[in-house]
Amino acid sequence: MGKAKVTAKWIRENYSKRLSVGYCAVQFLLRYEEPVYYTCGSSGWYSDNYYFPEYNLLISTGYNPVSGTIKTDCNLIDKYEKQARAVIESPCSDFNSRERKAFSVSQLLDKFLQEVTK
């Protein structure tokens, strides 16, 4: 389907719960997710934006992410990002390793989202 180009203003007007994180800050946690939107400007790409309807939360990540309404501790982000990285980079030799890794990372992402939105 692909991601849709939108403005930061449009995202701010349509998503009241937003988490803004810098470029690559959650690259492992979001490895198996698809962004629904992207923003850009005169200097190029600004952000990818991921929506999680079960939490009514949008995560904006990039060089110039859309401003957030939810504050979270960087240590919390680092904690889950390190765990997701360990899962993704772990050697696995069986046929379903990608699926198992994706499932494990999705469970970590779910726990992260629960903590961020509580």
N, C-alpha and C positions, 0 to 999 in steps of 0.2 A: 504494500500500500504506500509506503513512504511517508516521510514527515512533511508537514505543511509549513510554509513560510508565513510567519505572523510577526506582529510588532510586539515589543515589550509592553507597550501601553495596552494592547489587546489582552495579553496574558494577565496583566495587573487588574484589568477590568473584569475578567472572567474567572479568575482563580484567586480566592481569598486566602487559601492556605498554600504558601510557597516556601520552599527551602532553597536558598541560594548557596551554591558551592563553587569553588574555583575549578579551573581546568584540571582534569585528571584526579581530582580529590576523591571521587567515588567510581573510578573507572572499572575496578574489579567488581564492586557491588552491582553495577549496572551492565556488566558484560553481556548478559543474556537478555537484556531488555531492549526495546525499540523506542526511540524518541518519537513523540507524536508531533512536535513542533520544533522549528528552529528560528532563531532571530539572526539578523545580519544588518550591517550598516555600510556606510561609505568605505570603511576599511576592511570589509569582508565579514566572515562568519563571526558571530558573537556567542551564541549558546545553543545547546540542545536542551530540550525540555521533555521530561518524562512525567506522565500522569498516572497516578495510582488511585483509581476510583474507590477502592475499598477503604481508603484513608482520606479520600477527598483532598489529596495532596499532590502538588506539582513540584518536581525537583528540577531546577534550572542549573545547568553546569556549563562552564565555558570560560572564555577569556573575558567576557562581559556578560555574566548571567543576569537574568531578570531579578530585581531586588526581592528579597525574601520577607515574609511576615513571621516566620518561625525562626527563633534563635536556637542553636544547639551548640554544644561543647565540641570543639575540635577533637578532643580526646575520644569522644564517642564515635565520631566519624572515623578516626584513625583505628580504633579498636575493631570495628566491623570491616573496614577496608583491608586491614592486615589479615583478618580471618578469611575473607573472600579470596585474597591473593594466594594464601597458603593452599586453599582448596584448588584453585585454578592451576597453580604451578606444581601441584603434587603429581609425581609420576603415576600413571595408571596404565595397565597393559590390557585390560579387558575391553571387549567390544563396546560396552555401554558407558565407557568412562565419561564421554562428553555429556551424556544425559544425566549421569549421576552427579557430575560436577555442577551442571546447570541446576539440578534439583537442590543440591546442598547450598549453592549460592542464593537461590531464591528463598530458601528458609532463613538464611542470614539477613537477606534484604528485608524480609517480613519482620523479623525481630528488630532490626534497625528502625523501620518505619513505625513500629509499635512504640518504641522508646521516644522517637522524635515527636510523635503526635500525642503523647499522653500528657 
